[in-house]
Amino acid sequence: MRGFWRGILTGGLLGLAAGLWAAPRLRPETRERLVQASRDWGMRARRVFQRTRREVEDALEGPRH
């Protein structure tokens, strides 16, 4: 399973690099969309991390009475 995600990440990075190389220049609108998308993904990742951390902490504490 680890190899699958490594392949997805590698393919995504190579695709991004090829797109940036092929594009003459990023227009301001495109740049802003990329910046906003990266912020959105960062916020999503932060929420998933926080939720997972809470679930792990709860599991380690054991059942509550």
Stockholm file with secondary structure:
# STOCKHOLM 1.0

chainA/1-65         MRGFWRGILTGGLLGLAAGLWAAPRLRPETRERLVQASRDWGMRARRVFQRTRREVEDALEGPRH
#=GR chainA/1-65 SS CHHHHHHHHHHHHHHHHHHHHHSSCCCHHHHHHHHHHHHHHHHHHHHHHHHHHHHHHHHHHCCCC
#=GC SS_cons        CHHHHHHHHHHHHHHHHHHHHHSSCCCHHHHHHHHHHHHHHHHHHHHHHHHHHHHHHHHHHCCCC
//
